[in-house]
Amino acid sequence: MTVTAALRVTRGDFSLDLDLTLMPGEVVALLGPNGAGKTTALRALAGLTPLTGGSIRLDEQVWDAPPGEFVPAEHRSAGVVFQDYLLFAHLDALDNVAFGLRARGMRRAAARDRAADWLSRVGLADYTHARPRALSGGQAQRVALARALAVEPALLLLDEPLAALDAATRVRVRSELSRHLGEYSGHTLMVTHDPLDAMVLADRLVIVEDGAVVQQGPPSEVARRPRSDYVADLVGLNLFRGTAEGTRVQLDGGGELIVAEPATGPVHLTFAPAAVGLHPRRPDGSPRNTWPVTVAGLEQHAHTVRVRLDGPVPALADITAATVADLRIRPGSELWAALKATEIHCYPA
């Protein structure tokens, strides 16, 4: 079965205009800045927000097609794991997982047997009688996942499934979630802000900005060829647009860069912040791109220092703390940036 959705939702000044196709066994990650429409899309698929136009179909089954057809959430073959998990505080883990099964008419004993099986599958066989307040964040996430999967949904919806976890727990639970999703034969849509979650868990990324798709594709392709500033920031690259003539690219915002491979016409250019070298004076030697810069700001970034640069090519540079000390870099410092042409990735716009 295939999920095909033309999601059209208008609320006040915001409009969602998003087409999605989800294949069996595929995990699709929906990413975008706050207010892009990710949660609205998830709620529409779940049946919690009716469409104002378009349609949602599971093969020939119509879930939503305004103005005449609408299947309520409880009658859709969909399981949802919310960001805060929404476990029932008065029920133990076993009855939380059994809840959806009971709501669909399964007898209590059978529902509890299946719930116990699912708790065992997610590694919580010893926590069947634990209440949510006694569970860690990672355990609560697994109970919520078991509850969603126990009803054997055709569509699994994950809303920031790892956002509530601390960094150490997140690494372990991400690995567990990847295994469970790999065993799930239905359709999965995951909303996330975290690029690592998306890269590790998803087969395909769909990037949404202002209610519309700006880019989609396999994680490796999106990471290698970002097409918006949001995506470039997400994957940690500098992104510029320009017009190429041979190996020279005139940037849309002014300035020029030399690339290794000749091109023609509108292009995108990307390069890693770590590829940008900073020098106290104009360097000699192999770099084919050099330009004067003024340091606009510095901040700790993982194990390096990220430097925001103003100048003909305003870019980000990642350098070591030792380099900051050696060059006495501070906001307002005037330096030279250097970038090898071979470090620039150029592709059609």
ZAMARGU-4260 file (C-alpha; in steps of 0.2 Angstrom, whole numbers, plus 5000, padded with zeros to 4 digits):
<rodrens>
0) 5000/5000/5000 | 5005/5018/4997 | 5001/5034/5007 | 4998/5048/4995 | 4994/5065/5003
5) 4990/5082/4995 | 4990/5092/5011 | 4981/5109/5009 | 4978/5117/5026 | 4974/5136/5028
10) 4973/5143/5045 | 4973/5162/5047 | 4988/5169/5037 | 4997/5152/5036 | 4994/5140/5022
15) 5002/5122/5020 | 5004/5116/5002 | 5013/5100/5004 | 5013/5084/4993 | 5019/5068/5001
20) 5021/5050/4995 | 5026/5037/5008 | 5031/5019/5002 | 5030/5003/5013 | 5045/5001/5024
25) 5051/5019/5020 | 5055/5031/5034 | 5053/5049/5029 | 5059/5063/5039 | 5050/5080/5038
30) 5062/5095/5043 | 5060/5113/5043 | 5061/5129/5054 | 5049/5133/5067 | 5032/5138/5059
35) 5036/5129/5043 | 5021/5117/5044 | 5028/5101/5050 | 5017/5098/5065 | 5002/5103/5055
40) 5006/5090/5041 | 5008/5077/5055 | 4991/5082/5063 | 4983/5081/5046 | 4989/5064/5042
45) 4984/5058/5060 | 4966/5065/5058 | 4968/5078/5071 | 4968/5093/5059 | 4956/5092/5045
50) 4961/5097/5027 | 4954/5112/5019 | 4959/5106/5002 | 4968/5091/4994 | 4967/5073/5000
55) 4974/5059/5010 | 4973/5041/5004 | 4980/5024/5009 | 4979/5016/4992 | 4960/5017/4988
60) 4955/5021/5005 | 4951/5040/5007 | 4955/5047/5024 | 4952/5065/5020 | 4945/5074/5004
65) 4936/5090/5009 | 4922/5095/5008 | 4913/5078/5009 | 4925/5064/5016 | 4934/5063/5033
70) 4939/5048/5043 | 4941/5052/5061 | 4958/5049/5070 | 4952/5034/5079 | 4946/5025/5063
75) 4963/5028/5054 | 4976/5014/5053 | 4989/5026/5061 | 4999/5026/5076 | 5007/5042/5084
80) 5021/5045/5095 | 5020/5063/5102 | 5035/5073/5108 | 5030/5071/5126 | 5024/5053/5124
85) 5007/5057/5132 | 5007/5041/5142 | 4992/5040/5154 | 4999/5043/5172 | 4986/5032/5180
90) 4990/5017/5170 | 5005/5006/5171 | 5016/5002/5155 | 5006/4987/5151 | 4989/4995/5151
95) 4996/5010/5142 | 5002/4999/5128 | 4985/4989/5128 | 4975/5005/5128 | 4974/5007/5109
100) 4970/4989/5107 | 4956/4990/5119 | 4949/5006/5110 | 4949/4995/5094 | 4938/4982/5102
105) 4950/4969/5107 | 4946/4959/5123 | 4956/4964/5139 | 4966/4948/5141 | 4971/4947/5122
110) 4976/4966/5123 | 4986/4964/5138 | 4995/4948/5130 | 4999/4958/5115 | 5005/4973/5125
115) 5016/4962/5135 | 5024/4955/5119 | 5027/4972/5113 | 5035/4978/5129 | 5046/4963/5128
120) 5051/4968/5110 | 5056/4985/5116 | 5066/4978/5130 | 5054/4983/5144 | 5048/4965/5149
125) 5053/4969/5167 | 5043/4986/5168 | 5025/4980/5164 | 5018/4986/5180 | 5028/5003/5181
130) 5019/5019/5180 | 5025/5033/5169 | 5032/5043/5183 | 5044/5028/5187 | 5051/5027/5170
135) 5066/5036/5163 | 5064/5047/5147 | 5071/5033/5136 | 5059/5020/5144 | 5044/5031/5142
140) 5049/5034/5124 | 5049/5015/5121 | 5032/5012/5129 | 5025/5026/5118 | 5032/5017/5103
145) 5026/5000/5108 | 5009/5008/5111 | 5009/5015/5093 | 5015/4999/5085 | 5004/4987/5095
150) 4989/4991/5084 | 4999/4987/5069 | 4996/5003/5060 | 4998/5006/5041 | 5006/5023/5045
155) 5017/5027/5060 | 5019/5046/5064 | 5033/5052/5075 | 5033/5069/5082 | 5051/5074/5088
160) 5053/5057/5096 | 5070/5060/5104 | 5068/5078/5108 | 5064/5075/5127 | 5079/5064/5130
165) 5096/5070/5137 | 5111/5068/5126 | 5118/5052/5133 | 5101/5043/5132 | 5097/5050/5115
170) 5112/5040/5107 | 5106/5024/5114 | 5088/5026/5110 | 5091/5032/5093 | 5100/5016/5089
175) 5085/5006/5097 | 5073/5016/5087 | 5083/5013/5071 | 5081/4994/5074 | 5063/4995/5077
180) 5059/5006/5062 | 5070/4994/5051 | 5058/4980/5057 | 5042/4990/5054 | 5034/4986/5037
185) 5022/5001/5036 | 5025/5019/5032 | 5034/5030/5044 | 5034/5049/5044 | 5045/5058/5057
190) 5045/5076/5061 | 5061/5082/5068 | 5073/5097/5071 | 5088/5087/5073 | 5099/5083/5058
195) 5107/5069/5065 | 5091/5060/5070 | 5085/5063/5052 | 5102/5057/5044 | 5103/5041/5055
200) 5084/5036/5055 | 5077/5042/5038 | 5078/5035/5020 | 5072/5051/5013 | 5072/5069/5019
205) 5058/5082/5015 | 5063/5100/5019 | 5048/5112/5022 | 5049/5131/5023 | 5034/5142/5024
210) 5022/5128/5021 | 5030/5121/5005 | 5043/5109/5000 | 5060/5117/4996 | 5070/5101/4994
215) 5069/5082/4996 | 5079/5067/4993 | 5090/5054/5001 | 5100/5061/5016 | 5117/5060/5007
220) 5110/5070/4992 | 5102/5083/5003 | 5118/5085/5014 | 5129/5086/4998 | 5118/5098/4988
225) 5108/5110/5000 | 5096/5122/4991 | 5091/5134/5005 | 5100/5143/5018 | 5091/5133/5031
230) 5097/5116/5024 | 5115/5123/5022 | 5114/5128/5041 | 5106/5111/5045 | 5121/5101/5038
235) 5134/5114/5043 | 5139/5121/5026 | 5142/5138/5019 | 5130/5141/5004 | 5131/5154/4990
240) 5122/5157/4974 | 5130/5164/4959 | 5132/5163/4940 | 5147/5153/4933 | 5157/5156/4918
245) 5171/5143/4917 | 5179/5142/4933 | 5174/5159/4939 | 5158/5162/4949 | 5150/5179/4952
250) 5141/5178/4968 | 5123/5185/4969 | 5128/5196/4984 | 5144/5202/4976 | 5161/5195/4977
255) 5169/5181/4966 | 5175/5163/4969 | 5186/5152/4959 | 5180/5133/4957 | 5190/5118/4951
260) 5178/5112/4938 | 5171/5124/4925 | 5152/5127/4924 | 5140/5139/4916 | 5124/5148/4922
265) 5116/5149/4939 | 5124/5138/4952 | 5125/5134/4970 | 5142/5134/4979 | 5145/5125/4996
270) 5160/5123/5006 | 5163/5117/5024 | 5168/5130/5037 | 5183/5120/5041 | 5189/5123/5024
275) 5191/5141/5027 | 5208/5146/5033 | 5212/5163/5042 | 5228/5172/5041 | 5235/5189/5048
280) 5240/5194/5031 | 5236/5189/5013 | 5243/5171/5010 | 5254/5166/4996 | 5254/5148/4989
285) 5241/5136/4983 | 5224/5143/4989 | 5216/5151/4974 | 5203/5161/4984 | 5208/5174/4996
290) 5199/5189/5002 | 5199/5202/5017 | 5187/5199/5031 | 5182/5206/5047 | 5177/5195/5062
295) 5159/5198/5066 | 5158/5185/5080 | 5164/5170/5088 | 5156/5155/5097 | 5161/5138/5103
300) 5155/5125/5091 | 5158/5107/5096 | 5177/5105/5098 | 5181/5120/5087 | 5177/5139/5087
305) 5165/5145/5074 | 5169/5162/5067 | 5157/5173/5058 | 5166/5183/5044 | 5160/5199/5035
310) 5168/5204/5019 | 5166/5201/5000 | 5162/5183/5004 | 5153/5183/5021 | 5156/5165/5027
315) 5158/5154/5043 | 5175/5147/5047 | 5179/5133/5060 | 5196/5135/5068 | 5204/5129/5084
320) 5205/5138/5100 | 5224/5138/5098 | 5222/5148/5082 | 5211/5160/5091 | 5224/5163/5103
325) 5239/5163/5091 | 5230/5176/5080 | 5222/5185/5095 | 5205/5184/5086 | 5191/5195/5093
330) 5176/5203/5086 | 5182/5217/5074 | 5199/5209/5070 | 5204/5211/5052 | 5211/5196/5043
335) 5212/5187/5027 | 5202/5171/5022 | 5209/5158/5011 | 5199/5144/5002 | 5206/5131/4990
340) 5195/5129/4974 | 5195/5110/4976 | 5186/5113/4993 | 5171/5121/4984 | 5157/5110/4978
345) 5148/5118/4963 | 5131/5112/4956 | 5117/5119/4945 | 5104/5130/4954
</rodrens>
